[in-house]
Amino acid sequence: MQHKKRGRPKLREKRVYSSNEHTYEILYGTIQEPAIMTKNTPRNIIPNQQAPPFHAKTPHSQHKVTIPSITNDTKRSSIISFVHESFESPYELPTQSTRATSSPISEINSLTSSNNTDLTIETVAALPTVQLSSIPLTSQPLLFNYSNSTPSSFTPIANTSHSSPAAPQQESPSSLTIILSMEVCCAKVSDDTIKCWGYYPQELAHRSFYDFISPKDTDRLARLHRLLIDNAMNVTKSHQTGEAAPLPPTERTTSLLFSYTAHSQLNAIANGSRSFSDTIHIKKSTGEYELYKVVVYIGGGLGADLYDASTLSKQYIVAQFKRHEYEVIVPPPQAAASNVAPQKGITSIPTFRDETPISADDLVPYYNSIIQPIAAFSPMSPLTPTSPTNSSSLNFGGNNALPTTSTIHRNSGSNLDSFRRNSGFNHQPSISKPNPSFAMTLPSASPKFNIAPTTNTTNSLFSRFQPTSSSPQPPSSAAPVHMQSSSMTVTHPTQQYFLQTSSSTLNAAASAVQNKSRSSIPSKETTVAPPDRKIEMMYIMAEAFTPNKMGAHSKLTVEEYRARKVALITGVTGQDGSYLVEFLLEKGYEVHGIIRRSSSFNTGRIEHIYRDRHETGVKFFLHHGDLTDSTCLVHIISKVQPTELYNLAAQSHVKVSFDMSEYTGDVDALGTLRLLDAIRTCGLTDRVRFYQASTSELYGKVMETPQKETTPFYPRSPYGVAKLYGYWIVRNYRESYHMFTCNGILFNHESPRRGRTFVTRKITRAVADIHLGRQECLYLGNIDAKRDWGHARDYIQGMWLMLQQDEPDDFVLATGKTYTVRSFVEKAFQKTGHTIVWEGEGVNEVGKDAETGKVLVRIDPKYFRPAEVELLLGDPTKAKTALGWEPTVTFDQLVDEMVTEDIKASLNDSKLM
Ligand SMILES: Nc1nc2c(ncn2[C@@H]2O[C@H](COP(=O)(O)OP(=O)(O)O[C@H]3O[C@H](CO)[C@@H](O)[C@H](O)[C@@H]3O)[C@@H](O)[C@H]2O)c(=O)[nH]1
């Protein structure tokens, strides 16, 4: 699933903010409402503070939280420190006002490490006073210790009317609700996102919500996510006796119902379930971040049954966001030092300190302590108690530490009770109140509760949740969920269809569709997913091309289509490609070439041909592409609509193929297949003639001499083997799909444009440089290998001829003469007046200048190949007979031309290639 790539972030990331949002540092604590010090407040580091294992629900009132401030902080650039933590939340979203008792920023800045000072933050929300433990200075944000001994010291303060510097008055709504899948992807999005965050709802739809929060808050969202999932699992576990609760499957929960069920109804369905809260920075469309309080709880419905683990994935997450409003008053520095002693009875929970690795298991006690069955007060639950407990008592039993997590396993079936027994953690966690706006009539039995029935029981279902008249937020769930016909087609992108289709295929489809006006794509094809998705997508692509070129050409007969004379060449920047471009342009073709993207210039051989496409009469075009990328191949072929396709691209160096065998196979073998498939995909099977650059390397350890079309193949390198695949897939597609595909089995063909790592060019360039005094010696490998060398320009014509025949076939192109590398060396040096005499044997053999005795040629075993092709000699009879093709350049002429050109190139220090 694409969105999963972004994935659930690691819990532990660096906490120091340093992005375009602000520069500040989060201090993790678990006061019920986040306490925030904002802009221009020096960064405060609150060490050794432990978050409470949960937060007991208390009535909303004003309380004071005392936080020690830290002194001598050298990182003055930090702007904001605040404390927030995932915690169980009341359903409502009370506006929070937080302030610290007065202390100017300058005073805080002047504090020293030996003069720790408490910073008191008072919150309007209901909170016990938190006494902080001692403060060994640390640069890491720590969690609070939380003591049950302090509730009596709650200090209500007068409500403050200070406005938040970080939350200026805005006209946009300050709250909104989003329905998320259980994988935290946006399933249904409030229209208010445009006003609040600047996004159209469609921009969020089906995307991971992680995309829209500050990267530094991903761990917070992850924790909320974890809490919800654990909660759901706990419920399931407790009702599936003897069975370990499995994790919900990671299938997306988006469904038709999200599309056709009102937001308010989805929201209301889950009303009353357990909720958790945190503060999270939302990344707005402007790139700015804004702090929101988010309350999340699990919604039901869509066929879900809370007590059936198999339906866990059909739950969804209701996320309510409210712009966080706060204010800060900094306490005087001298108020600090007294409240730093650690207190007995403090229960610490695992912290998220950067320096202390924490495992998921470390969190189990914490989760267990705060998680209650979400079914307890959920309308989904048949077990909702009739008189929920409101109270919350804390008794930490004097334990200062949680039990080892080895005894408590999230999924091991251990339960909260045993944990409490073992740990002395005798807390009866608070239980979310049911929303008072609901008067529920619950069944005595435990029927499965399906919010999304497929029958018209929907009405009766919702009749159980009639809102009271006094409800401040009457849910609209009284109205039935409007079910849609199951035959309805759906196109939203989270369908399994899309999940199971490779991204490259989808991309290909998308880019192809760009070439087609939407209206011309039959709606049937865009909305119905046939079994074979890839093929279907390809058909869509092929269909998509019709308005552009194929549309114009589709009415042409095959002959008329071919008369357009449009050639597409892969490997256009190579020796053969460059000659072929010239040849085809000469013949009146429109020529398109595919070039690989490269950070260095690789177009030296075609620069003299290329003209800007804005000039008039341009018939040569280049396209970026790669044989390893079928998407781009489909795209290019669809655009170019070639009549002839020449596949000259390859990793063509035999020696290199031993070092890069997989890549060679990918490009040379599968690349050929991709091209052929791309032609078919574009619906051009009977219109494109295909030339494959096969090679005499297929003969390898030759089975007969000379080699002809019928000689058995015996490749001797990864290159040869890959080319063998190419050869056979070309024949196979010819036979299977009646494509006009030809293999040109070309023996070595050289020219001044030959790459300098191939032996002929290596020799002629060295001869030129030695002749000009620019090089001392030429190092070679096996100089006794024999090759049938022709001139590339001759062979280009042979390629073209193959595609002009009535029937596709395979042809050998060769000179019928073979020479050793040694002979080539001698001939080349002869051109510059040096006669080579050979002395020694094997790797010690050297070639000396007969006149001066200077060693001009040496053997370097590094150029030996693991398996050598010793002899190649082609029989071009068939080509001569069927094509009328004959080589025109002799061996002597070839060497002469190459040496001459290399002397020129050396003189000019040409960067020809
Ligand atoms: N490249 C190279 N080859 C050397 C050297 N010394 C000796 N040789 C020998 O020279 C012969 C020719 O080598 P290359 O010029 O690299 O060509 P190739 O291996 O025959 O392959 C070329 O021709 C094929 C057609 O038969 C093509 O398919 C292939 O892509 C490539 O162009 C080989 O037997 C090789 O071992 C050296 O220093 N470099």
The ligand as a Gaussian input file, in Angstrom:
#p B3LYP/6-31G(d) Opt

LIG

0 1
 N       37.960000      -4.480000     -25.279000
 C       39.164000      -5.044000     -25.303000
 N       39.302000      -6.200000     -25.933000
 C       40.538000      -6.726000     -25.967000
 C       41.640000      -6.141000     -25.373000
 N       42.682000      -6.905000     -25.601000
 C       42.267000      -7.940000     -26.291000
 N       40.955000      -7.847000     -26.527000
 C       40.132000      -8.825000     -27.231000
 O       39.613000      -8.225000     -28.414000
 C       38.445000      -8.935000     -28.770000
 C       37.394000      -7.955000     -29.191000
 O       36.984000      -7.283000     -28.029000
 P       35.976000      -6.060000     -28.130000
 O       36.499000      -5.058000     -29.064000
 O       35.733000      -5.623000     -26.762000
 O       34.693000      -6.631000     -28.816000
 P       33.886000      -7.976000     -28.551000
 O       34.147000      -8.491000     -27.209000
 O       34.078000      -8.890000     -29.661000
 O       32.403000      -7.477000     -28.564000
 C       31.995000      -6.505000     -29.500000
 O       31.487000      -7.086000     -30.642000
 C       30.294000      -7.843000     -30.496000
 C       29.886000      -8.398000     -31.823000
 O       30.513000      -9.612000     -32.026000
 C       29.232000      -6.999000     -29.915000
 O       28.092000      -7.731000     -29.715000
 C       29.699000      -6.416000     -28.622000
 O       28.729000      -5.584000     -28.109000
 C       30.953000      -5.651000     -28.836000
 O       30.677000      -4.571000     -29.644000
 C       38.109000      -9.808000     -27.612000
 O       38.442000     -11.119000     -27.896000
 C       38.943000      -9.269000     -26.491000
 O       39.299000     -10.261000     -25.541000
 C       41.460000      -4.923000     -24.705000
 O       42.376000      -4.344000     -24.158000
 N       40.204000      -4.419000     -24.697000

